[in-house]
Amino acid sequence: MISAMTSILVLLAMVALAAALVRYARHDRFAGPAVRAPHRDDLGRSTSARLVS
């Protein structure tokens, strides 16, 4: 039979694991593909460095 202390330790470990997984999943929230890749218009031209003419 599992003792009460072992149950508490297992529960605490599971909560810590869940918190770590959520933190890992959310750490890259603002660094999606739009941040890494240049923005392109409908014709495929880069719009990030376009000069006004």
C-alpha positions in Angstrom: 0.0 0.0 0.0 1.2 3.5 -0.8 1.8 5.6 2.2 0.4 9.1 2.6 3.8 10.8 2.3 4.6 9.0 -1.0 1.2 10.1 -2.4 2.0 13.7 -1.5 5.4 13.5 -3.1 4.0 12.0 -6.3 1.3 14.6 -6.4 3.8 17.4 -5.8 6.1 16.0 -8.6 3.1 15.8 -11.0 2.2 19.5 -10.3 5.8 20.6 -10.8 5.9 18.6 -14.1 2.6 20.2 -15.3 3.9 23.7 -14.3 7.2 23.1 -16.2 5.3 21.9 -19.3 3.0 25.0 -19.3 6.0 27.3 -18.8 7.9 25.6 -21.7 4.8 25.8 -24.0 4.3 29.5 -23.3 8.0 30.7 -23.3 8.1 31.2 -27.1 4.8 33.1 -27.2 5.9 36.2 -29.0 8.6 34.6 -31.2 6.4 32.9 -33.8 7.0 32.6 -37.5 6.0 36.3 -38.1 8.9 37.5 -35.9 11.5 35.3 -37.6 10.4 35.6 -41.3 10.2 38.8 -43.2 6.7 40.0 -44.0 5.7 39.5 -47.6 2.9 41.0 -49.6 0.5 39.1 -52.0 3.1 39.0 -54.8 5.8 37.6 -52.5 7.8 40.8 -52.2 9.4 41.7 -48.8 7.6 44.7 -47.3 9.9 45.2 -44.3 12.6 47.2 -46.0 10.5 48.8 -48.8 11.4 52.5 -49.4 8.8 55.0 -50.1 9.2 56.4 -53.6 
